[in-house]
Amino acid sequence: MLNIRDLKPGMSSVNIRVTVSEFLKPKQIITGKGVEHEILEAKVEDETGAMTLVLWDEKILPLKVGDVLQIGNGFVTSFKGQWKINVGKHGETAKI
């Protein structure tokens, strides 16, 4: 199990437990390949730091502030200098 301070862009197979501190409404985006996706971004934290979590398509869960999430097989990206934990088609998210 990793902590937020351990994460770096390019990492995959990330397993982490985080708490939701803020979230936005789902939105539609179009990737560089022209494919439309629905994403939900949430600010999450643990005792070592905070980061943005991005849930993609069917991985989107109804969230509320204070929810504790277990992330499995996530990956870390950097977009415009902001590091994000992503849960895509091969990842898992569960409320604890």
C-alpha positions in Angstrom: 0.0 0.0 0.0 1.4 3.4 -1.0 0.9 6.9 0.4 0.3 10.0 -1.7 3.9 11.2 -1.0 5.2 8.1 -2.7 3.4 8.7 -6.0 5.1 10.0 -9.2 3.9 10.5 -12.8 4.3 7.3 -14.8 3.6 4.9 -12.0 1.1 2.2 -12.6 -0.5 -0.6 -10.5 -1.0 1.9 -7.8 -2.8 0.7 -4.7 -3.7 3.4 -2.2 -6.4 4.3 0.5 -7.5 8.0 0.4 -10.2 10.2 1.9 -12.4 12.5 -0.4 -12.1 16.2 0.6 -13.7 17.8 -2.4 -15.2 16.8 -5.8 -16.6 18.3 -8.9 -19.6 17.2 -11.1 -18.8 14.6 -13.8 -17.9 16.1 -17.1 -17.4 15.0 -20.7 -14.0 15.2 -22.3 -12.5 14.2 -25.7 -9.1 12.6 -25.6 -6.3 13.1 -28.2 -7.6 10.1 -30.0 -11.0 11.7 -30.5 -12.8 9.4 -28.0 -15.4 10.9 -25.7 -15.2 10.0 -22.0 -17.0 10.9 -18.8 -14.6 11.8 -15.9 -15.1 12.9 -12.3 -12.3 14.7 -10.5 -12.0 14.7 -6.7 -9.4 16.1 -4.3 -8.3 13.2 -2.1 -5.8 13.1 0.8 -4.1 10.8 3.2 -1.8 11.6 6.2 1.1 12.4 3.8 -0.5 14.8 1.3 -3.3 15.6 -1.2 -3.8 14.9 -4.9 -6.5 14.9 -7.6 -8.2 11.6 -8.3 -9.8 11.1 -11.7 -12.4 8.4 -12.2 -13.2 7.4 -15.8 -16.4 6.3 -17.4 -17.9 3.2 -15.6 -15.6 3.7 -12.7 -17.4 6.8 -11.5 -19.0 6.4 -8.1 -21.4 8.7 -6.2 -19.1 10.5 -3.7 -19.4 12.7 -0.7 -16.8 14.5 1.4 -15.4 12.2 3.9 -15.7 9.0 1.9 -12.7 6.7 2.3 -11.8 5.0 -1.0 -9.6 2.0 -1.7 -7.9 2.4 -5.1 -6.6 -0.6 -6.9 -4.5 -0.7 -10.1 -4.5 3.0 -10.6 -2.0 5.0 -12.6 -0.4 8.5 -12.0 -0.3 11.1 -14.7 0.9 14.7 -14.9 -1.4 17.2 -16.8 -0.3 20.8 -17.0 2.0 20.2 -14.1 -0.6 18.7 -11.8 -0.2 15.1 -10.7 -3.3 13.0 -10.7 -4.2 9.5 -9.7 -6.4 7.9 -12.4 -8.7 4.9 -12.2 -9.5 3.8 -15.8 -10.8 0.6 -17.3 -8.3 -1.7 -15.6 -8.5 0.0 -12.2 -10.8 -0.5 -9.2 -12.3 1.8 -6.6 -14.3 0.8 -3.6 -15.8 2.8 -0.7 -14.5 1.5 2.7 
